[in-house]
């Protein structure tokens, strides 16, 4: 079956955008065209003033993404070389990492190798109970170039990361949650609903503050803890000096009102 004309589908819901990789017949494998289409889509949504949070998922119920399109790589000698290019206009991972809006990965099935790396580029990972994860670089003989060799060990620890990468074995969603790889596991039919509810909560925040907070966390993670703390102090001082008592009072009122609205029935 040839590629769909709509390799990437975008469903807008107020300040949210659900971005779906649409090659279900190929387990949403990342062909060169899909990579470029996804990068373009993420870039456009990043600069859309009406969008505050993105949800990334795969079409169908079998795969988030099975990784790079191996058939394409086998048929086109130039295809593999293009994967390592860090062009934000063609590299979806670069586009996700550069996106100022939070990106939630709703992992609906297998996330393998390049698909695994794509998920790790997102800010928050939610997994269907049917999700599974594997790093098969060692089986294919292609060296990781989207950060998996560095990110995975930092998230789940070197021993577990090496176990996955050296063996090429799959882990299920519950194991991924126990290892801290995903935030939580939900029933397959609830995945997008849960992702949307979370995205809605996030989108309720001040967008400028949200973007600055995301940037602070990501930039801090690029250095040591001491460097991150120093960065936090510097940016905190700059931000907080610019706040007015009136603005802080108004936001505190909103926090209290929301707390009362979400309090259990009967609570004071």
C-alpha positions as a printed Julia matrix, in Angstrom:
268×3 Matrix{Float64}:
   0.0    0.0    0.0
   1.46   3.39  -0.93
   1.86   6.25   1.51
  -1.3    8.12   2.32
  -1.53  11.63   0.97
  -1.89  12.7    4.6
   1.23  11.3    6.2
   0.54  13.46   9.23
  -2.96  14.26  10.5
  -3.59  17.2   12.82
  -6.75  17.38  14.93
  -7.21  20.7   16.71
  -9.14  20.99  19.94
  -8.92  24.57  21.2
  -5.33  25.11  22.4
  -4.47  21.45  21.82
  -3.22  19.75  18.66
  -3.23  15.96  18.28
  -0.56  15.03  15.71
  -0.92  11.53  14.25
   1.72   9.75  12.2
  -0.4    8.16   9.5
   1.24   5.07   7.99
  -0.62   2.33   9.89
  -0.03  -0.21   7.1
   3.73   0.2    7.75
   3.46   0.45  11.55
   4.01   4.2   11.14
   7.59   3.58  10.03
   9.53   6.79   9.61
  10.06   7.1    5.88
  11.93  10.11   4.59
   8.63  11.71   3.52
   7.02  11.08   6.91
  10.02  12.52   8.74
   9.88  15.67   6.66
   6.1   15.99   6.98
   6.23  15.51  10.74
   9.04  18.04  11.15
   7.12  20.59   9.06
   3.95  20.0   11.07
   5.68  20.39  14.44
   7.41  23.57  13.27
   4.13  25.1   12.08
   2.34  24.25  15.32
   5.24  25.61  17.36
   4.64  29.03  15.79
   0.84  28.84  15.92
  -0.37  31.4   18.5
  -3.54  29.39  19.15
  -1.73  26.17  20.13
  -0.26  25.55  23.6
   0.2   21.78  23.87
   0.86  19.01  21.33
  -0.03  15.31  21.59
   1.94  12.97  19.32
   0.64   9.49  18.51
   0.5    6.87  15.77
  -2.39   5.8   13.58
  -4.01   2.45  14.32
  -3.62   0.38  17.47
  -0.47  -1.57  16.66
   2.32   0.99  16.63
   3.4    4.41  17.78
   6.24   3.98  15.3
   8.3    0.98  14.28
  11.27   3.25  13.59
  13.01   3.97  10.33
  11.54   2.47   7.18
  13.94  -0.44   6.59
  12.55  -1.14   3.13
  13.35   2.41   2.11
  16.82   2.22   3.66
  17.55  -0.97   1.77
  16.43   0.48  -1.54
  17.97   3.96  -1.28
  21.63   4.32  -0.34
  21.14   8.03   0.39
  18.21   7.48   2.76
  20.32   6.36   5.73
  22.67   9.31   5.45
  19.76  11.74   5.62
  18.69  10.4    9.02
  21.62  12.0   10.81
  21.02  15.42   9.33
  20.05  17.91  12.02
  17.94  20.08   9.73
  14.96  21.28  11.75
  12.91  21.37   8.54
  13.4   17.65   7.88
  14.31  16.17  11.27
  11.2   15.51  13.41
  13.19  14.88  16.57
  15.01  18.18  16.22
  11.65  19.87  15.65
  10.16  18.25  18.77
  13.15  19.17  20.92
  13.03  22.76  19.67
   9.27  23.08  20.11
   8.4   25.69  22.74
   5.11  23.97  23.56
   5.01  20.82  25.71
   4.74  17.66  23.62
   2.98  14.62  25.08
   3.69  11.24  23.5
   0.58   9.03  23.53
   2.24   5.7   22.85
  -0.46   3.46  21.45
   1.61   0.42  20.4
   5.2   -0.53  19.69
   7.87   2.17  19.84
  10.96   0.65  18.27
  14.42   2.14  17.7
  13.8    5.38  15.79
  10.22   5.38  17.08
  11.58   4.86  20.59
  13.95   7.81  20.1
  11.09   9.94  18.82
   9.08   9.18  21.97
  12.07  10.05  24.18
  12.22  13.46  22.53
   8.79  14.3   23.93
   8.27  15.99  27.29
   5.8   13.52  28.8
   5.22   9.88  27.84
   1.86   8.19  28.39
   1.58   4.54  27.37
  -1.27   2.31  26.38
  -1.26  -1.07  28.11
  -0.54  -2.45  24.63
   2.65  -0.38  24.22
   6.03  -2.06  23.99
   9.51  -0.59  23.66
  12.69  -1.87  22.05
  16.05  -0.6   20.88
  17.03  -2.78  17.91
  19.95  -0.71  16.65
  22.24  -3.61  17.45
  20.12  -6.0   15.37
  19.99  -3.69  12.35
  23.61  -2.55  12.6
  22.76   1.16  12.51
  24.29   3.37  15.2
  21.77   5.54  17.09
  21.83   9.18  16.03
  18.75  10.64  17.69
  20.02  10.57  21.26
  18.9    7.14  22.48
  22.4    6.07  23.55
  22.58   9.09  25.87
  19.0    9.73  26.95
  17.98   6.19  27.85
  20.79   5.65  30.36
  19.99   8.95  32.04
  16.3    8.04  32.35
  16.38   4.39  33.46
  20.02   3.98  34.5
  23.04   2.59  32.62
  22.47  -1.08  33.53
  18.89  -1.24  32.28
  19.69   0.88  29.23
  22.56  -1.4   28.27
  20.39  -4.47  28.82
  17.87  -3.11  26.32
  20.36  -1.81  23.78
  22.75  -4.78  23.88
  19.98  -7.4   23.66
  17.41  -5.71  21.44
  14.7   -7.14  23.7
  11.24  -5.64  24.13
   9.82  -4.43  27.43
   6.11  -4.01  28.08
   4.31  -0.9   29.24
   4.17  -1.9   32.9
   7.93  -2.48  32.98
   8.47   0.85  31.25
   6.41   2.55  33.96
   8.23   0.72  36.77
  11.56   1.83  35.31
  10.44   5.47  35.04
  10.42   5.49  31.26
   6.75   6.54  31.01
   4.6    8.57  33.39
   1.82   6.0   33.56
  -0.03   3.24  31.74
  -3.68   3.46  30.76
  -6.19   1.25  28.96
  -5.82   1.51  25.17
  -9.28   2.99  24.72
  -8.49   5.68  27.32
  -5.1    6.75  26.0
  -6.1    9.78  23.94
  -8.74  10.82  26.49
  -6.15  10.79  29.28
  -3.58  12.58  27.11
  -6.18  15.19  26.19
  -7.2   15.72  29.84
  -3.56  16.2   30.82
  -2.93  18.53  27.89
  -6.01  20.56  28.84
  -4.68  21.04  32.38
  -1.29  22.1   31.02
  -2.83  24.47  28.48
  -4.62  26.32  31.29
  -1.27  27.72  32.46
   0.1   31.07  31.35
   1.7   30.24  27.96
   4.76  32.46  28.39
   5.46  31.06  31.86
   4.93  27.51  30.56
   7.41  27.99  27.73
   9.99  29.51  30.06
   9.57  26.7   32.6
   9.97  24.02  29.93
  13.1   25.76  28.65
  14.52  26.02  32.18
  14.05  22.3   32.84
  15.48  21.22  29.48
  18.45  23.59  29.62
  19.21  22.53  33.18
  19.22  18.86  32.23
  21.95  19.56  29.67
  24.42  20.35  32.48
  25.32  19.2   35.95
  23.03  19.66  38.95
  25.17  22.59  40.13
  24.96  24.22  36.71
  21.22  23.65  36.64
  20.77  25.22  40.07
  22.79  28.27  39.04
  20.73  28.58  35.87
  17.53  28.35  37.9
  18.65  31.08  40.29
  19.58  33.42  37.46
  16.39  32.95  35.45
  14.23  32.97  38.57
  15.64  36.33  39.61
  15.07  37.8   36.15
  11.49  36.51  35.93
  10.41  37.29  39.47
  11.74  40.86  39.38
   9.4   41.55  36.48
   6.27  40.45  38.4
   3.9   42.92  40.01
   2.05  42.37  43.31
  -1.25  42.85  41.47
  -0.45  40.12  38.93
   0.67  37.7   41.65
  -2.48  38.35  43.68
  -4.68  37.72  40.65
  -2.94  34.43  39.87
  -3.15  33.3   43.51
  -6.89  33.92  43.38
  -7.14  31.7   40.32
  -5.13  28.96  42.06
  -7.44  29.01  45.11
 -10.54  29.0   42.93
  -9.29  26.02  40.97
  -8.39  24.21  44.18
 -11.9   24.72  45.54
 -13.43  23.51  42.27
 -11.34  20.32  42.33
 -11.74  19.62  46.06
 -13.6   16.42  47.07
 -17.25  16.84  47.91
 -17.74  17.74  51.55
 -14.27  19.25  51.9
 -14.03  22.73  53.41
